[in-house]
Amino acid sequence: MTSASMALPYSRARKAFGAVPAIALLLGATLLAALEVPSKPFLDKNSFYLSSSGFKVQVVNDAAGRQALHALPPHRFVVHRYGNDVRYLYAEPIHCVCIFIGTQAAYQNYRDILARPVDQPDTVAPDYQTQASALLYGDPYDWTSLNQPTSIADYLQTYY
């Protein structure tokens, strides 16, 4: 085999591996866009809607509360089952540094509020509709799938 014929397979392999970093970069950028922090106007409205729909606000002001807040995924609902009771947890680490805790009825009220059309579209932040849709159509996490320590469940249980 000549050196020119040996170079051909290696150049193909080099081109193929050159695409791997580009694909990894594209996937990383997509993931970062999906994890975008909601805007302040959205967080203001969302906190109001959660409170209006019957969620209780538990402000995080001690070490156990901070551990519980950081154990929950931010801006996502988590379903926590304790015996026959079902609670919906929503961690808000940016706006109020709190955890919203509600029943299934409160969660349904919240979904109903989000499903209503917005009264004054010119005063709504541009990202409101996409962020509200993500909450409205996304399924809540199941508490058991988060593999959280029991101390956090015990901490949140006192607020039911």
C-alpha positions in Angstrom: 0.0 0.0 0.0 1.2 3.4 -0.8 1.2 6.3 1.6 -1.5 8.1 -0.4 -3.8 5.1 -0.2 -3.2 4.9 3.6 -4.0 8.6 4.1 -7.5 8.2 2.6 -9.1 6.1 5.4 -7.4 8.3 8.1 -8.7 11.5 6.5 -12.3 10.1 6.5 -11.9 9.2 10.2 -10.6 12.6 11.0 -13.6 14.3 9.2 -16.0 12.0 11.1 -14.4 12.8 14.5 -14.3 16.5 13.6 -18.1 16.4 13.5 -18.4 15.0 17.1 -17.4 18.2 18.9 -19.7 20.2 16.7 -22.6 17.9 17.5 -21.7 18.0 21.3 -21.7 21.8 21.1 -25.1 21.9 19.4 -26.6 19.6 22.0 -25.1 21.6 24.9 -26.5 24.8 23.5 -29.9 23.2 23.1 -29.8 22.0 26.7 -28.9 25.5 27.9 -31.7 27.1 26.0 -34.1 24.6 27.5 -32.9 25.5 31.0 -33.4 29.2 30.5 -34.4 31.0 33.7 -37.9 32.5 33.5 -38.2 36.2 33.3 -39.1 38.4 36.3 -42.6 39.4 35.0 -43.4 35.7 34.5 -42.2 34.8 38.0 -44.3 37.7 39.5 -47.4 36.4 37.7 -46.7 32.8 38.4 -46.2 33.3 42.1 -49.5 35.3 42.2 -51.3 32.5 40.3 -50.0 29.8 42.5 -51.1 31.7 45.7 -54.4 32.5 44.1 -55.1 28.9 43.2 -54.7 27.7 46.8 -51.0 26.9 47.1 -49.4 27.6 50.5 -46.1 29.5 50.5 -43.3 28.1 52.6 -40.5 30.6 52.7 -37.1 29.0 53.0 -35.4 30.6 56.0 -33.3 27.8 57.6 -30.8 25.1 56.6 -33.4 22.3 56.2 -35.5 24.6 54.0 -32.6 25.4 51.8 -31.8 21.7 51.5 -35.4 21.0 50.5 -35.4 23.9 48.0 -32.3 22.8 46.3 -33.4 19.2 46.2 -36.4 20.1 44.1 -36.1 21.0 40.4 -36.6 24.7 40.0 -39.8 26.0 38.4 -41.2 22.5 38.0 -44.0 20.7 39.8 -43.2 17.6 41.8 -45.9 15.2 43.0 -45.3 14.0 46.5 -47.5 11.2 47.9 -47.6 10.7 51.6 -50.0 7.8 52.4 -53.3 8.8 50.7 -52.4 12.5 50.5 -51.1 13.9 47.3 -49.2 17.2 47.4 -47.8 19.3 44.5 -44.5 21.0 45.3 -43.1 23.9 43.2 -39.7 25.3 44.1 -39.1 29.0 43.4 -35.4 29.6 44.2 -35.2 33.0 42.4 -38.2 35.1 43.0 -39.4 34.4 46.5 -36.9 31.7 47.6 -39.8 29.6 48.7 -41.6 26.3 48.0 -45.3 26.4 47.0 -47.2 23.4 48.5 -50.7 22.6 47.2 -53.4 19.9 46.9 -54.6 18.3 43.7 -57.5 20.8 43.7 -55.0 23.7 44.0 -53.0 22.3 41.1 -56.1 22.0 39.0 -57.1 25.6 39.8 -53.6 26.7 38.8 -53.9 24.9 35.5 -57.3 26.4 34.9 -55.9 29.9 35.5 -53.1 29.3 33.0 -55.5 27.9 30.4 -57.6 31.1 30.4 -56.7 33.7 27.7 -54.7 36.7 28.9 -56.9 39.8 29.2 -54.4 42.4 28.1 -51.8 40.9 25.7 -49.9 44.2 25.3 -48.8 44.2 28.9 -47.6 40.6 28.9 -43.9 39.8 28.7 -43.0 38.2 25.3 -41.8 35.0 27.0 -45.0 34.6 29.1 -46.9 32.4 26.7 -44.1 30.0 26.1 -43.2 29.6 29.8 -46.9 29.3 30.8 -47.4 26.6 28.1 -44.4 24.7 29.4 -46.0 24.6 32.9 -49.5 23.9 31.5 -48.5 21.0 29.2 -45.6 19.5 31.1 -46.3 16.6 33.5 -45.2 17.0 37.1 -42.3 15.0 38.4 -43.0 12.2 40.8 -41.3 12.7 44.1 -40.0 9.1 44.2 -38.2 9.5 40.9 -36.1 12.3 42.5 -34.4 10.0 45.0 -34.5 12.6 47.8 -33.5 12.0 51.3 -36.3 11.3 53.8 -35.3 14.3 55.8 -36.6 16.6 53.1 -39.9 14.7 52.9 -40.1 15.1 56.7 -39.4 18.8 56.4 -42.1 19.3 53.8 -44.6 17.1 55.6 -44.9 19.6 58.5 -46.4 22.1 56.0 -49.2 19.9 54.7 
